[in-house]
Amino acid sequence: MPREKEISLIDHLSELRTRIIRIVIILALTMIGGFFAAQRIFLYFKEAPPAANISWHVFSPVDGIRIYMMIAFVIALTITLPYILFQIWGFVKEGLTMAEQSATLRYIPYTLLCFIIGLSFAYFIVFPMSMTFTNRISENLGLTQTYGVAQYFSFMINIVLPLSIAFELPIVVMFLTRIRLLNPKLLHKFRRYAYLVLIITASLISPPDLVSHLMVAIPLFALYEISILLSRFVIRDQMKKQNRFNTEGPLLLK
């Protein structure tokens, strides 16, 4: 029996390695494609607020390459995200029923939509707010604002990317509820701790003033509450199907 468990564990680890390799290959290929679009996206960022009136400089010979890499990575991550989640779903689907496999698979296309919404919110609202705050501080100190292009994009990505990923919370909660790792009662029980984590997250990716914290924290709180509602919906749907299964038989659920 231990020998069978050892073989099973080796098989699972081998499958996990295979899926990780697939993800890395697809991510690398999309990054190559992202290099071709990086220049146009860079020019857009350069001409659009809040960078429209900023002079960018390079402080290292590799700054230009770093910008290409940053932009290409964000493009690749956005395009590859559904595929990454599909691979995760493929790894855990053996532990799901056929109905759960079908239901959770339908969540994957919505991950891209949530990511794009989060990306838009972070770039068009949170990032300009952060730039306005930092510029005001520099002006109050009488500093000449000279921006390194690599530092500018690092600052932007450090704000935009975490917030975009945070917008995946409702989809992740629905998936974990569907496979019975989460439930509304558990989410409600840990709400105060979740809010604390979200407040810390908001403070890390927004300017250090109360209004900015609230501008970021409130949407994160809303995402958590939406996640609880969606979790209740999933549980209610599962219970309804289970009751129909018990009364009318398995043929109805096919």
C-alpha positions in Angstrom: 0.0 0.0 0.0 2.8 2.6 0.8 4.4 1.6 -2.5 1.2 2.4 -4.4 0.9 5.8 -2.6 4.5 6.5 -3.5 3.9 5.7 -7.1 0.7 7.8 -7.1 2.6 10.8 -5.6 5.4 10.5 -8.2 2.7 10.4 -10.9 1.1 13.6 -9.5 4.5 15.4 -9.2 5.4 14.3 -12.8 2.0 15.7 -14.1 2.6 18.9 -12.1 6.0 19.3 -13.6 4.6 18.7 -17.1 1.9 21.4 -16.7 4.4 23.9 -15.2 6.7 23.3 -18.2 3.7 23.9 -20.6 2.9 27.2 -18.8 6.5 28.4 -19.0 6.7 27.5 -22.7 3.4 29.4 -23.5 4.5 32.3 -21.3 7.8 32.5 -23.1 6.2 32.4 -26.6 3.7 35.1 -25.7 6.5 37.2 -24.3 8.3 36.9 -27.7 5.1 38.2 -29.3 4.8 40.9 -26.6 8.2 42.3 -27.7 6.7 43.2 -31.1 3.9 45.2 -29.4 6.0 46.6 -26.6 7.2 49.7 -28.6 3.7 50.8 -29.5 2.5 50.3 -25.9 5.5 52.2 -24.6 4.8 55.2 -26.9 1.1 55.2 -25.7 2.3 55.3 -22.1 4.7 58.1 -22.9 2.0 60.3 -24.5 -0.9 59.5 -22.2 -1.4 61.1 -18.7 0.2 61.2 -16.2 3.4 60.8 -18.3 2.5 63.3 -21.0 4.4 66.1 -19.4 7.3 64.0 -18.0 10.8 63.8 -19.5 12.1 60.3 -19.1 15.8 59.4 -18.8 17.8 56.2 -18.8 20.4 55.7 -16.0 21.8 52.4 -17.3 22.5 50.9 -20.7 20.0 48.1 -19.9 17.1 50.3 -19.0 15.6 50.0 -22.5 15.8 46.2 -22.3 14.2 46.2 -18.9 11.2 48.3 -20.3 10.8 45.8 -23.1 10.8 42.9 -20.7 8.3 44.6 -18.3 5.8 45.4 -21.0 6.2 42.0 -22.7 5.7 40.2 -19.4 2.5 42.0 -18.6 1.2 41.3 -22.1 2.2 37.7 -21.8 0.6 37.3 -18.4 -2.7 38.9 -19.6 -2.9 36.6 -22.6 -1.7 33.5 -20.8 -3.7 33.8 -17.6 -6.7 31.7 -18.9 -4.3 29.0 -20.1 -2.5 29.0 -16.7 -5.9 28.5 -14.9 -6.8 25.8 -17.4 -3.6 23.9 -16.5 -4.5 24.3 -12.8 -8.0 23.0 -13.5 -6.5 20.1 -15.5 -4.3 19.2 -12.5 -7.2 19.2 -9.9 -10.0 17.9 -12.1 -9.4 14.3 -11.2 -10.7 15.0 -7.7 -13.9 16.6 -9.1 -17.1 15.1 -10.3 -18.1 15.5 -13.9 -20.6 18.3 -13.0 -17.9 20.1 -11.0 -15.4 19.8 -13.8 -17.9 21.3 -16.3 -18.9 24.1 -13.9 -15.4 25.2 -12.9 -14.2 25.1 -16.5 -16.7 27.8 -17.4 -15.1 30.2 -14.9 -11.9 30.4 -16.8 -12.9 32.9 -19.6 -14.2 35.3 -16.9 -10.7 35.4 -15.3 -9.5 37.4 -18.3 -12.4 39.8 -18.0 -11.8 40.4 -14.3 -8.1 40.8 -14.9 -8.7 43.5 -17.5 -11.2 45.3 -15.3 -8.6 45.3 -12.5 -5.9 46.5 -14.9 -8.1 49.4 -16.1 -9.1 50.4 -12.5 -5.4 50.3 -11.4 -4.0 52.2 -14.4 -6.7 54.8 -14.9 -7.6 55.5 -11.3 -5.1 54.3 -8.7 -1.8 55.0 -10.6 -2.6 58.6 -11.6 -3.7 59.2 -8.0 -0.3 57.8 -6.8 1.6 60.0 -9.3 -0.3 63.1 -8.3 0.5 62.5 -4.6 4.2 61.8 -5.2 4.5 64.8 -7.5 3.0 67.0 -4.9 5.5 65.8 -2.3 8.4 66.5 -4.7 7.1 70.0 -5.4 6.7 70.8 -1.7 10.3 69.8 -1.1 11.4 71.9 -4.1 12.8 68.9 -5.9 13.4 68.8 -9.7 11.4 65.9 -11.0 13.7 63.9 -13.3 12.3 60.4 -13.9 14.2 57.3 -14.9 12.1 55.3 -17.4 12.9 52.0 -15.7 12.0 53.4 -12.3 8.8 54.9 -13.6 7.6 51.6 -15.1 8.6 49.6 -12.1 6.6 52.0 -9.9 3.6 51.6 -12.3 3.8 47.8 -12.5 4.2 47.4 -8.7 0.8 49.2 -8.4 -1.1 47.9 -11.4 -0.2 44.2 -11.4 -1.0 43.4 -7.7 -4.4 45.2 -8.0 -5.2 43.5 -11.2 -4.5 40.1 -9.7 -6.7 41.0 -6.7 -9.6 41.4 -9.0 -9.4 37.7 -9.6 -10.7 37.1 -6.1 -14.4 36.4 -7.0 -13.5 33.8 -9.6 -11.0 32.1 -7.3 -13.5 32.0 -4.5 -16.2 30.5 -6.8 -13.7 27.8 -7.9 -12.7 26.9 -4.4 -16.3 26.9 -3.3 -17.2 24.6 -6.2 -14.5 22.1 -5.1 -15.6 22.4 -1.5 -12.5 24.1 -0.1 -14.4 27.2 0.8 -17.9 28.1 1.9 -19.8 31.3 2.8 -19.7 30.5 6.5 -15.9 30.2 6.4 -15.6 33.5 4.4 -17.9 35.2 6.8 -16.0 33.9 9.8 -12.7 35.2 8.6 -14.1 38.5 7.2 -12.3 40.7 9.8 -9.0 39.0 9.0 -9.6 39.3 5.3 -10.4 43.0 5.7 -7.1 43.5 7.6 -5.2 41.8 4.8 -7.0 44.0 2.2 -6.3 47.2 4.2 -2.6 46.3 4.4 -2.6 45.5 0.6 -4.3 48.9 -0.1 -1.7 50.7 2.0 1.1 49.1 0.1 -0.1 49.9 -3.4 -1.6 53.4 -2.8 -0.1 56.7 -1.7 0.2 57.1 2.1 -2.9 59.2 2.7 -6.3 58.3 4.0 -8.3 59.2 0.9 -6.0 57.1 -1.4 -6.2 54.2 1.0 -10.0 54.3 1.0 -10.1 54.7 -2.8 -8.2 51.4 -3.1 -9.5 49.5 0.0 -13.2 50.1 -0.7 -13.2 48.3 -4.1 -11.2 45.4 -2.5 -13.8 45.2 0.3 -16.5 45.2 -2.4 -14.7 42.3 -4.2 -14.6 40.3 -1.0 -18.4 40.9 -0.3 -19.1 39.9 -4.0 -17.0 36.8 -3.4 -19.2 35.8 -0.4 -22.4 36.3 -2.5 -21.0 34.3 -5.3 -19.9 31.6 -2.9 -23.5 31.4 -1.5 -24.8 31.2 -5.0 -22.5 28.2 -5.8 -23.4 26.4 -2.6 -27.2 27.0 -3.2 -26.8 25.7 -6.8 -24.9 22.6 -5.5 -27.6 21.9 -2.9 -30.4 22.3 -5.4 -28.7 19.8 -7.8 -28.1 17.4 -4.9 -31.7 17.5 -3.9 -32.8 16.9 -7.5 -30.4 14.1 -7.7 -31.8 12.5 -4.5 -35.4 12.8 -5.6 -35.2 12.2 -9.4 -32.1 10.2 -9.9 -28.7 10.6 -11.6 -30.0 10.8 -15.1 -31.3 14.3 -14.6 -27.8 15.6 -13.8 -26.2 14.4 -17.0 
